[in-house]
Every structure is written in structure tokens, then in C-alpha cells.
């Protein structure tokens, strides 16, 4: 049974009254929701907008840029207890330390990491808006406001966006460390920004506004999937953040808002208007950044890094693939035989497969390049660069992608098949890891032509890019 979103509230209460709170609390999103609930309980009449202003005041999110859109939190937000205020001050403010530890981020029940600042600012903008009107400042507050951290000149090696990171512990997460040097916005900031945009736009419709902020956050982040997986899940859940964001946001408008955010910051700091040459440089950087943003966060599916599912190290030295590849081989598992619907179960299935491949079969690592769960995510196996052990005689020419579950007589969820067929394949092509004229191939034709029947294989035969591979 998936753990309840409220199971750690008692722990949080104890933390809030403890003098060593800053060093001991967990960074589960459930803990943050519990703290929001405590604020609401202090004054049961508080509306979500008032709670959001309290959080912004406590966190110190009140600079001139934010005030331009949301007003002065100090003048409109009531005081809360000093212990709760200290909790929000240390948990909401987003920073990246010299040691690449990212602060102000929380681990959600679906396994993704979210920065709270853009989430809360987007929500407040949504609650401030009038019904059926554009949400003022939404894109600037959530995804464009941090551009003042970046220079127009950068080294060719510097990435514009990302990376993701790893928690020191999944059960009691406290320290989140980036896997590489930070770019414009980290993946956690982008997750929080997308959530802020999606929820902010949703809240701009007054007929859908909840009575409690904690209820909204719980329904969005803590929804438990049923047997049908994401196919039968509500639209407004965190597992759907990328598809919801794609439907709501026009990339050209996002680019314009990025430039406007930079111009507003210049005016507020008393700097002169940008010269034509400087503005052209800014637009060139924005276009480059938007290309990377679209590829990595709108085209590509969300991929859980190895560290998140608890992968053991590769044994020996990996063999690098020679890119681009020509094939993507589609598999499904016989064991585990059931689809996984939670981050915890999918992670356990990944570890189980890795143990079987390493200990029983004597392979260097889990054999697949990527694995699709039914929880809305792709899990990284050997990844984009390392040769797998998935399709006998063809491991060097293609990626091996498996669905968790036995699909000889049934099909994976439509959502998980779409992640592989449309998102993962397109991600590989745009990233120049697969050839444009690549072939999708079901594993049965390559490995075992004597298999009496395979429902997934027959489904794959109807996909675009399907082709026969000679044995």
C-alpha cells in the first residue's frame, strides 16, 4: 500500500518546535504539504491566496521583480508562528551551493524533484488573476525570472538547462546534489516552473478553485494510480506535467516573456535600455535556450536517472555505442509480470531486474537501455551512451527498451506506449542518437521466432518506423 501523504505530519510538528529543525527535516513533498496544513489550521478562515502570501513572506520572496506582479507580501500577509516561518524560510528559497547541492527542492511521491519557488509564485499569480483572463506575469515568475544569473557569453561546454540530480536518501531525503554544473534553470526548477504554470492557469478559472491550498497540492502530487495507470488518471496530476505544459504554452510566447523579464530586471536596477547589438545577442541566447528546452523538456519523456531507482554500479568498463544508431528494439518483461504503478514499485522492479542480470546471468549491468513503467515515467538502464545486452547479435546497433510487465496476451497502457513510441523515439532522433530513418523492432522477430503469440509484438507491427531485421 502506497504511503499516505499525511503520515509524516506528526514528525513535522516535532521538527517545527525543535531547535535543530534546519538540520533534521525530510525533503518529501508530503512534509511541505503538512506544513501548509499547519498554517491553515492556525487560522481556518484563510483562503489559498492568503496562505500563498504567508509562504512568500516567510520565505523572503519579495524582491522588486516579484512585487511588480504579485504586490508586497509584507503588507498583505499575516504573521505566523516563528517556528513555521523558519521552516518556510529554509525550505522554499532556491539556491545551488558551491558543492552543487540544490536547496529549496522537494522529492514528490512520483519520484521527481520540484523547486518550490516557481511553483508557489505561479500559483499565487493564478489565484490573483481574473477568470478567463491571461495570468499576469505567469511565465516570467515561473520560468523566465532567473535569467539575470546568466551571461550572454558562455563557453561551448556549458549547458543552458539542467541537469537533474540525486538525493542522499529516497526514504529520508535531505541533500539533493546535481549530476553536473547548473545551467540556466535546473531540472527541479523547470519541474516547479511547469507545475506553477499548469496550476496557475488552472486556478485562473474561479470555478475550479479549491478551498484549501493543501488539498490542491495533495491531489496534484499525491494521486494514487489505479490499475489502468495514467490512462484512467485525472488530467491535473504531476505525472502529466509535461503533456499539460505542452498543451498550454506556446514556445514563441515563452521566448518573448524571457526577453521581457530581462528588460524588466534592467529597468528595476536602473540600467539603460539594451542596445540593438546586445538585444540581438539576448535573442540568440533565448532561441538557443528554447531549442534545448523544447528538446529536453517538451519532446523528451521524463526519464528517471539511475541514482533515483537505486542502481548498482556497472561492473567493469562500459562499451560506448557508436552514434547514431539504426534500431530501437522493443521488449517486455516476463518477470516482473505485472505493470508497476508507483515510483517505489517501479524502482524495486528495476533493482530486481538488475540483480537478475548481474548476479544470475553474469552481465555487467541491467541489460536494457531504458525501461517504461506504467507510472508515467521512463527509467534509465544503460542509457544513451552504453551498449546494452538486450537483443542477441544486435546490441551494438540499437537501443533496447522494455515495458515492465508480461504483455504476451495484453498491452501496456496507452500512455506508456506513447512515451516509448512517440516521446523516447523522437527524443533520440532530435538528439541525434537515432538516425532519422531508424527502425522499431519487436524483440520476438529477432530473438525467438518460435514464440506462439505476443500481443505487444503484433501492436508494434502497426507502429511507424516498424521493419523486419534479418537474423
C-alpha positions as CSV (number, residue, x, y, z in Angstrom):
1,X,0.0,0.0,0.0
2,X,1.3,3.4,-1.0
3,X,2.2,5.5,2.0
4,X,-0.2,8.2,3.0
5,X,0.6,11.8,2.2
6,X,-0.1,12.7,5.8
7,X,2.0,10.0,7.6
8,X,4.8,12.4,8.5
9,X,2.8,15.3,9.8
10,X,3.5,14.4,13.4
11,X,7.2,14.3,12.7
12,X,6.9,17.7,11.0
13,X,5.2,19.2,14.1
14,X,8.0,17.9,16.3
15,X,10.6,19.3,13.8
16,X,9.0,22.7,13.8
17,X,9.3,23.0,17.6
18,X,12.9,21.6,17.6
19,X,15.8,24.0,17.7
20,X,17.7,21.7,15.3
21,X,15.0,21.7,12.7
22,X,17.1,23.1,9.9
23,X,19.4,20.1,10.0
24,X,16.9,17.3,10.5
25,X,13.7,17.6,8.5
26,X,13.0,15.5,5.4
27,X,12.5,16.9,1.9
28,X,9.5,14.9,1.0
29,X,6.7,16.9,-0.6
30,X,4.4,15.4,1.9
31,X,6.3,17.3,4.6
32,X,5.8,20.6,2.9
33,X,2.1,19.9,2.4
34,X,1.9,19.0,6.1
35,X,3.5,22.4,6.9
36,X,1.0,24.2,4.7
37,X,-1.8,22.3,6.6
38,X,-0.4,23.6,9.9
39,X,-0.6,27.2,8.6
40,X,-4.2,26.6,7.5
41,X,-5.1,25.1,10.9
42,X,-3.7,28.2,12.7
43,X,-6.5,30.3,11.0
44,X,-9.2,28.0,9.4
45,X,-10.6,31.0,7.6
46,X,-7.6,31.6,5.4
47,X,-8.1,31.4,1.7
48,X,-5.4,29.8,-0.6
49,X,-4.2,33.2,-1.8
50,X,-3.6,34.4,1.8
51,X,-1.7,31.2,2.6
52,X,0.5,31.7,-0.5
53,X,1.3,35.2,0.6
54,X,2.2,34.0,4.0
55,X,4.6,31.5,2.5
56,X,6.1,34.1,0.2
57,X,6.6,36.5,3.1
58,X,8.1,33.8,5.3
59,X,10.4,32.6,2.5
60,X,11.6,36.2,1.7
61,X,10.3,36.1,-1.9
62,X,9.6,39.7,-2.1
63,X,12.1,41.4,-4.4
64,X,11.1,44.2,-6.8
65,X,10.6,41.8,-9.7
66,X,8.1,39.6,-7.8
67,X,6.4,42.6,-6.2
68,X,5.8,44.1,-9.7
69,X,3.4,41.2,-10.5
70,X,2.2,40.0,-7.0
71,X,2.5,43.0,-4.7
72,X,4.3,43.4,-1.4
73,X,3.8,40.3,0.7
74,X,4.9,42.1,3.9
75,X,1.9,44.5,3.6
76,X,-0.8,41.9,3.0
77,X,0.3,38.6,4.6
78,X,-0.4,38.0,8.3
79,X,2.2,36.7,10.7
80,X,2.6,33.1,11.6
81,X,4.5,31.3,14.3
82,X,8.2,31.7,14.3
83,X,8.9,28.0,14.0
84,X,6.7,27.6,10.9
85,X,8.2,30.8,9.5
86,X,11.7,29.4,10.0
87,X,10.7,26.2,8.2
88,X,9.5,28.0,5.1
89,X,12.5,30.4,5.1
90,X,14.9,27.5,4.9
91,X,12.9,25.2,2.7
92,X,11.5,27.4,-0.1
93,X,14.4,29.7,-1.0
94,X,16.1,28.2,-4.1
95,X,19.9,28.1,-4.2
96,X,22.7,26.0,-5.6
97,X,25.8,25.8,-3.4
98,X,29.4,25.7,-4.5
99,X,29.3,21.9,-3.9
100,X,26.4,21.6,-6.4
101,X,23.8,20.9,-3.7
102,X,20.4,22.3,-4.8
103,X,18.3,23.7,-2.0
104,X,14.7,24.7,-1.9
105,X,13.7,21.5,-3.7
106,X,11.5,18.6,-2.6
107,X,11.0,15.0,-3.6
108,X,7.5,14.2,-4.8
109,X,5.7,10.9,-4.4
110,X,6.0,10.2,-8.2
111,X,9.9,10.4,-7.9
112,X,10.5,13.8,-9.5
113,X,12.2,16.7,-7.7
114,X,10.5,20.1,-7.7
115,X,11.7,23.6,-6.7
116,X,9.1,25.3,-4.6
117,X,9.8,28.9,-5.5
118,X,8.4,28.8,-9.1
119,X,5.6,26.5,-8.1
120,X,4.4,28.9,-5.4
121,X,4.8,32.1,-7.5
122,X,2.9,30.5,-10.3
123,X,0.1,29.5,-8.0
124,X,-0.2,33.0,-6.5
125,X,-0.3,34.6,-9.9
126,X,-3.1,32.2,-10.8
127,X,-5.1,33.0,-7.7
128,X,-4.6,36.7,-8.3
129,X,-5.9,36.6,-11.9
130,X,-9.4,37.3,-13.1
131,X,-11.5,34.4,-14.6
132,X,-10.9,33.7,-18.3
133,X,-8.1,36.4,-18.4
134,X,-4.4,35.9,-19.1
135,X,-2.5,35.3,-15.9
136,X,-0.3,38.4,-15.5
137,X,3.4,37.6,-15.1
138,X,2.9,33.8,-15.0
139,X,5.7,32.8,-17.4
140,X,8.1,35.4,-16.1
141,X,7.6,34.4,-12.5
142,X,8.0,30.7,-13.1
143,X,10.5,30.1,-16.0
144,X,12.0,33.4,-17.1
145,X,12.7,35.4,-13.9
146,X,16.1,33.8,-13.2
147,X,17.8,34.9,-16.5
148,X,19.7,37.6,-14.7
149,X,22.0,34.8,-13.4
150,X,23.4,34.1,-16.9
151,X,25.8,35.9,-19.2
152,X,25.3,36.4,-22.9
153,X,28.7,34.9,-23.4
154,X,29.3,31.3,-22.3
155,X,31.7,28.5,-23.1
156,X,30.7,25.9,-25.7
157,X,30.8,23.2,-23.0
158,X,28.3,25.0,-20.7
159,X,24.8,23.6,-20.9
160,X,21.9,26.1,-20.9
161,X,19.4,23.9,-19.0
162,X,19.5,21.2,-16.3
163,X,20.9,19.0,-15.0
164,X,18.9,16.6,-12.8
165,X,20.3,15.4,-9.5
166,X,20.4,12.6,-6.9
167,X,19.1,12.5,-3.3
168,X,21.3,11.3,-0.5
169,X,18.3,9.1,0.6
170,X,14.9,8.3,-1.0
171,X,13.3,7.4,2.3
172,X,14.6,10.4,4.2
173,X,15.8,12.9,1.6
174,X,17.8,15.8,2.9
175,X,20.5,16.7,0.4
176,X,19.9,16.9,-3.4
177,X,23.1,17.1,-5.5
178,X,23.3,18.0,-9.1
179,X,24.9,15.5,-11.5
180,X,26.7,18.3,-13.4
181,X,27.3,22.0,-13.3
182,X,24.0,24.0,-13.2
183,X,22.7,25.7,-16.3
184,X,20.1,28.5,-16.8
185,X,17.5,26.5,-14.9
186,X,18.0,23.1,-13.2
187,X,15.5,20.3,-13.9
188,X,14.0,20.8,-10.5
189,X,13.4,24.5,-11.3
190,X,11.8,23.5,-14.6
191,X,9.6,20.9,-12.9
192,X,8.5,23.5,-10.4
193,X,8.1,26.1,-13.2
194,X,5.9,23.8,-15.3
195,X,3.8,22.9,-12.3
196,X,3.5,26.6,-11.4
197,X,2.3,27.4,-15.0
198,X,-0.1,24.4,-15.1
199,X,-1.6,25.0,-11.7
200,X,-1.6,28.8,-12.1
201,X,-3.6,28.6,-15.3
202,X,-5.9,26.1,-13.8
203,X,-6.5,28.4,-10.8
204,X,-7.3,31.4,-13.0
205,X,-10.7,29.8,-13.6
206,X,-12.6,30.7,-10.4
207,X,-15.0,27.8,-10.8
208,X,-12.1,25.3,-10.1
209,X,-10.5,27.0,-7.2
210,X,-10.2,24.7,-4.1
211,X,-11.0,25.9,-0.6
212,X,-7.6,24.7,0.8
213,X,-4.1,25.1,-0.8
214,X,-3.0,21.8,1.0
215,X,-5.9,20.0,-0.7
216,X,-4.8,21.2,-4.2
217,X,-1.2,20.2,-3.6
218,X,-2.2,16.8,-2.2
219,X,-4.4,16.0,-5.2
220,X,-1.8,17.1,-7.7
221,X,1.3,15.4,-6.2
222,X,-0.1,12.5,-4.2
223,X,-2.7,10.9,-6.5
224,X,-2.5,7.1,-6.4
225,X,-2.8,5.4,-9.7
226,X,-5.4,2.7,-10.3
227,X,-4.9,-0.5,-12.3
228,X,-5.3,1.4,-15.6
229,X,-2.4,3.6,-14.8
230,X,-2.1,7.1,-16.2
231,X,-4.7,6.2,-18.8
232,X,-7.5,6.5,-16.3
233,X,-5.9,9.1,-14.0
234,X,-7.2,12.7,-13.7
235,X,-5.7,15.3,-16.0
236,X,-4.4,17.6,-13.3
237,X,-1.6,15.4,-11.6
238,X,2.1,15.9,-11.5
239,X,2.8,12.8,-13.6
240,X,1.2,14.7,-16.5
241,X,3.1,17.9,-16.1
242,X,4.9,17.8,-19.5
243,X,1.9,16.9,-21.6
244,X,-0.2,19.6,-19.8
245,X,2.5,22.1,-20.2
246,X,2.8,21.3,-24.0
247,X,-0.9,21.9,-24.4
248,X,-0.9,25.2,-22.5
249,X,2.3,27.0,-23.5
250,X,3.3,28.4,-26.9
251,X,7.1,28.4,-27.2
252,X,7.3,31.7,-29.1
253,X,5.3,33.4,-26.4
254,X,7.6,31.9,-23.8
255,X,10.6,33.3,-25.7
256,X,9.0,36.8,-25.7
257,X,8.4,36.6,-22.0
258,X,12.0,35.6,-21.4
259,X,13.2,38.8,-23.1
260,X,10.6,40.9,-21.3
261,X,11.8,39.5,-18.0
262,X,15.3,40.6,-18.7
263,X,14.2,44.0,-19.8
264,X,12.1,44.5,-16.6
265,X,15.0,43.5,-14.5
266,X,17.2,46.0,-16.2
267,X,14.7,48.8,-15.6
268,X,14.4,47.9,-12.0
269,X,18.1,48.0,-11.4
270,X,18.4,51.4,-13.2
271,X,20.3,50.1,-16.2
272,X,19.9,51.7,-19.6
273,X,17.9,50.1,-22.3
274,X,19.6,47.4,-24.2
275,X,21.5,48.4,-27.4
276,X,20.4,46.7,-30.6
277,X,23.5,44.5,-30.7
278,X,23.0,43.4,-27.1
279,X,19.4,42.6,-27.7
280,X,20.3,40.6,-30.7
281,X,22.7,38.6,-28.6
282,X,20.0,38.1,-26.0
283,X,17.6,36.8,-28.6
284,X,20.2,34.4,-30.0
285,X,20.7,33.0,-26.5
286,X,17.0,32.8,-25.9
287,X,16.5,30.9,-29.2
288,X,19.3,28.5,-28.4
289,X,17.9,28.0,-24.9
290,X,14.3,27.4,-26.3
291,X,15.6,24.8,-28.7
292,X,17.3,23.0,-25.8
293,X,14.2,23.5,-23.6
294,X,11.8,22.1,-26.2
295,X,14.0,19.1,-26.9
296,X,14.8,18.1,-23.3
297,X,11.5,19.0,-21.6
298,X,8.7,19.1,-24.2
299,X,9.8,16.5,-26.7
300,X,11.7,14.0,-24.5
301,X,9.8,12.0,-21.9
302,X,10.6,12.3,-18.2
303,X,13.5,9.9,-17.5
304,X,14.3,8.7,-14.0
305,X,18.1,8.7,-13.5
306,X,19.8,5.5,-12.3
307,X,20.5,7.1,-8.9
308,X,16.8,7.6,-8.3
309,X,15.9,3.9,-8.6
310,X,18.9,2.8,-6.7
311,X,21.1,1.2,-9.4
312,X,24.2,-0.6,-8.5
313,X,27.4,0.4,-10.4
314,X,28.3,-1.0,-13.8
315,X,30.6,-3.9,-13.4
316,X,33.8,-3.4,-15.4
317,X,34.2,-0.9,-18.2
318,X,31.1,0.0,-20.3
319,X,31.4,-0.2,-24.1
320,X,30.3,3.1,-25.7
321,X,27.9,3.0,-28.5
322,X,28.8,4.4,-31.9
323,X,26.0,7.0,-32.6
324,X,23.7,7.5,-34.3
325,X,22.1,4.1,-34.1
326,X,19.7,2.5,-36.6
327,X,17.3,0.5,-34.4
328,X,15.2,0.6,-31.3
329,X,14.3,-2.9,-30.1
330,X,11.0,-3.2,-28.0
331,X,10.8,-5.8,-25.3
332,X,8.6,-6.6,-22.3
333,X,9.4,-8.5,-19.2
334,X,8.1,-11.9,-18.1
335,X,9.4,-11.2,-14.6
336,X,8.2,-8.8,-13.2
337,X,5.0,-9.9,-14.8
338,X,2.7,-7.1,-13.6
339,X,2.8,-3.4,-14.5
340,X,4.3,-1.0,-11.9
341,X,2.1,1.9,-10.9
342,X,4.2,3.7,-8.3
343,X,7.8,5.1,-8.2
344,X,8.5,2.7,-5.3
345,X,7.4,-0.4,-7.2
346,X,9.0,0.6,-10.5
347,X,12.2,1.2,-8.7
348,X,12.1,-2.1,-6.9
349,X,11.4,-3.8,-10.3
350,X,14.4,-2.1,-11.8
351,X,16.6,-3.3,-8.9
352,X,15.2,-6.8,-9.2
353,X,16.0,-6.9,-12.9
354,X,19.5,-5.6,-12.4
355,X,20.1,-8.2,-9.7
356,X,18.9,-10.9,-12.1
357,X,21.0,-9.7,-15.0
358,X,24.1,-9.1,-12.9
359,X,24.0,-12.0,-10.4
360,X,22.2,-14.8,-12.3
361,X,23.2,-14.1,-15.9
362,X,26.6,-12.6,-15.1
363,X,26.1,-9.5,-17.1
364,X,27.8,-6.2,-16.3
365,X,24.6,-4.3,-15.7
366,X,20.8,-4.4,-16.3
367,X,20.5,-5.3,-20.0
368,X,18.1,-2.7,-21.3
369,X,18.9,0.8,-22.4
370,X,15.6,2.1,-21.0
371,X,12.6,0.7,-19.2
372,X,9.0,2.0,-19.3
373,X,6.9,1.8,-16.2
374,X,3.1,2.3,-16.0
375,X,3.6,5.2,-13.6
376,X,4.2,7.8,-16.4
377,X,8.0,7.6,-16.4
378,X,10.9,6.1,-18.4
379,X,13.6,4.6,-16.2
380,X,17.3,4.8,-17.3
381,X,19.1,1.5,-17.7
382,X,22.3,1.7,-19.6
383,X,21.2,4.9,-21.1
384,X,22.0,6.7,-24.3
385,X,25.7,6.0,-24.5
386,X,26.5,2.5,-23.2
387,X,25.9,-0.7,-25.2
388,X,23.2,-2.9,-23.7
389,X,22.6,-6.6,-23.5
390,X,19.1,-6.9,-24.8
391,X,18.9,-8.3,-28.3
392,X,21.3,-11.0,-29.2
393,X,23.6,-10.1,-32.1
394,X,22.1,-6.5,-32.4
395,X,23.2,-4.8,-29.2
396,X,25.8,-2.6,-30.9
397,X,23.3,-1.2,-33.5
398,X,20.3,-0.2,-31.4
399,X,18.7,0.7,-28.1
400,X,16.8,-1.9,-26.1
401,X,13.6,-0.6,-24.5
402,X,11.4,-2.8,-22.3
403,X,8.0,-2.4,-20.8
404,X,7.7,-3.6,-17.2
405,X,5.1,-6.4,-17.3
406,X,4.2,-9.5,-19.3
407,X,2.4,-8.5,-22.5
408,X,2.1,-11.7,-24.4
409,X,-1.6,-11.5,-24.1
410,X,-2.4,-7.9,-23.2
411,X,-1.0,-4.4,-23.9
412,X,0.8,-1.8,-21.8
413,X,-1.2,1.4,-21.1
414,X,-1.7,3.7,-24.0
415,X,0.2,6.4,-22.0
416,X,3.3,4.2,-21.5
417,X,3.3,3.1,-25.2
418,X,3.1,6.7,-26.3
419,X,6.1,7.6,-24.1
420,X,8.2,5.0,-25.9
421,X,6.7,5.2,-29.5
422,X,6.4,9.0,-29.7
423,X,8.5,10.7,-27.0
424,X,11.5,8.4,-26.4
425,X,12.0,7.7,-30.1
426,X,11.6,11.4,-31.1
427,X,14.0,12.4,-28.2
428,X,16.6,10.1,-29.6
429,X,16.2,11.3,-33.2
430,X,16.3,15.0,-32.3
431,X,19.3,14.4,-30.0
432,X,21.0,12.7,-33.0
433,X,21.3,9.4,-31.1
434,X,19.0,7.6,-33.5
435,X,19.0,8.0,-37.3
436,X,16.1,9.8,-38.8
437,X,15.3,6.6,-40.8
438,X,15.6,4.3,-37.7
439,X,13.6,1.0,-37.4
440,X,11.4,0.0,-34.5
441,X,11.6,-3.8,-34.0
442,X,9.8,-6.1,-31.7
443,X,12.1,-8.5,-29.8
444,X,10.3,-11.7,-30.8
445,X,11.3,-11.5,-34.5
446,X,14.9,-11.1,-33.6
447,X,15.3,-13.4,-30.6
448,X,12.6,-16.1,-30.7
449,X,10.6,-16.7,-33.9
450,X,9.1,-19.8,-32.3
451,X,7.1,-17.8,-29.8
452,X,3.4,-18.8,-30.3
453,X,2.0,-15.4,-29.8
454,X,2.8,-11.9,-28.5
455,X,0.2,-9.2,-28.3
456,X,2.7,-6.4,-27.8
457,X,4.7,-7.5,-30.8
458,X,1.6,-7.5,-33.0
459,X,0.8,-4.0,-31.8
460,X,4.3,-2.8,-32.6
461,X,4.0,-4.1,-36.2
462,X,1.5,-1.3,-36.7
463,X,3.7,1.5,-35.4
464,X,5.5,3.9,-37.7
465,X,9.1,3.0,-38.4
466,X,8.4,-0.7,-37.9
467,X,10.6,-3.0,-40.0
468,X,11.9,-6.5,-40.1
469,X,15.5,-7.1,-39.1
470,X,17.4,-10.0,-40.6
471,X,18.6,-12.6,-38.1
